[in-house]
């Protein structure tokens, strides 16, 4: 399974010190049905703990997910800064999710080579 993040998420994670291991745990939680909300269209909101507190006060990530195939962290935000996605943001992320899920594995590999997506933890 491809576990990826976008270039934007890489910058966001660096700023807030959210390490790849926490993003991988978020994907694992999603696979196990923990700490996640199904937003429809292969899009999920998943909790990620911060350095100094638990998941409830930490961060939320938006993940495009297809079981046993791919998980792409496309957005992240601190709960204290943003409670939830707006309707227009949700619509935009659902469109993005559809585009990502429709990519072939070859297209996904090309996007990784071009730096559009970055493998989490150095894995693909």
C-alpha positions as a printed Julia matrix, in Angstrom:
124×3 Matrix{Float64}:
   0.0    0.0     0.0
   1.24   3.47   -0.89
   1.33   5.76    2.16
   1.96   9.28    0.91
   1.71  12.95    1.79
   1.43  16.0    -0.41
   4.16  18.59   -0.67
   1.9   21.02    1.24
   1.43  18.48    4.08
   5.2   18.0     4.26
   5.63  21.74    4.91
   2.72  21.84    7.37
   4.05  18.8     9.26
   7.52  20.32    9.51
   6.09  23.6    10.87
   4.01  21.83   13.54
   6.54  19.06   14.19
   4.2   16.29   13.09
   6.57  13.47   12.2
   5.87  10.85    9.53
   5.41   8.19   12.22
   2.35  10.09   13.52
   0.91  10.33   10.01
   1.5    6.61    9.49
  -0.26   5.94   12.82
  -3.19   8.05   11.58
  -3.42   5.85    8.47
  -3.22   2.73   10.64
  -6.0    4.14   12.87
  -8.08   4.75    9.75
  -7.53   1.16    8.59
  -8.64  -0.03   12.04
 -11.64   2.31   12.17
 -10.24   4.36   15.07
 -10.21   8.16   15.52
 -11.59   8.75   12.03
 -14.68  10.14   10.31
 -15.78   9.08    6.84
 -16.46  12.24    4.81
 -17.53  10.28    1.71
 -15.87   9.67   -1.64
 -12.77   8.01   -0.17
 -12.1   11.04    2.05
 -11.53  10.74    5.8
 -10.8   13.07    8.7
  -8.39  11.42   11.13
  -7.1   12.63   14.49
  -3.36  12.97   15.08
  -1.91  13.61   18.52
   0.33  16.58   19.13
   3.68  16.49   20.95
   2.27  17.55   24.33
  -1.33  16.34   24.33
  -3.56  13.55   23.15
  -5.56  13.26   19.97
  -8.57  15.27   21.18
  -6.56  18.49   21.44
  -4.11  17.8    18.65
  -4.43  17.88   14.9
  -6.83  16.68   12.24
  -5.68  15.29    8.94
  -7.63  14.81    5.74
  -6.7   11.54    4.06
  -7.67  10.12    0.67
  -7.91   6.39    1.24
  -8.62   3.22   -0.68
  -8.23   0.02    1.33
  -5.12  -2.04    0.49
  -4.16   0.42   -2.26
  -3.3    3.99   -1.24
  -3.53   6.54    1.52
  -2.58  10.14    0.79
  -2.51  12.76    3.54
  -3.7   15.87    1.68
  -4.34  18.38    4.49
  -3.77  18.98    8.17
  -4.9   21.53   10.71
  -4.76  22.2    14.44
  -8.12  21.71   16.11
  -7.61  24.9    18.13
  -7.2   26.91   14.9
  -9.97  25.33   12.82
 -12.87  23.31   14.16
 -13.89  21.71   10.89
 -13.83  22.03    7.1
 -16.16  24.51    5.42
 -18.63  23.22    2.84
 -16.53  24.64    0.0
 -13.34  23.06    1.41
 -15.1   19.71    1.74
 -16.31  19.9    -1.85
 -12.8   20.75   -3.09
 -11.26  17.87   -1.12
 -13.88  15.44   -2.48
 -12.94  16.5    -6.01
  -9.25  16.02   -5.18
 -10.02  12.62   -3.65
 -11.78  11.49   -6.82
  -8.79  12.61   -8.91
  -6.27  10.82   -6.68
  -8.29   7.6    -6.54
  -8.7    7.6   -10.32
  -4.93   7.74  -10.9
  -3.33   4.54  -12.1
  -0.39   3.13  -10.19
   1.9    4.35  -13.0
   0.45   7.88  -12.66
   0.96   7.7    -8.91
   4.59   6.61   -9.39
   5.14   9.52  -11.77
   3.64  11.96   -9.24
   6.05  10.6    -6.63
   9.0   11.02   -9.02
   7.92  14.62   -9.69
   7.63  15.39   -5.96
   3.86  15.93   -6.02
   3.51  13.11   -3.47
   6.13  12.13   -0.91
   6.32   8.63    0.57
   5.79   8.56    4.34
   8.7    7.17    6.28
  10.69   6.7     3.09
   8.48   3.76    2.06
   6.33   3.44   -0.99
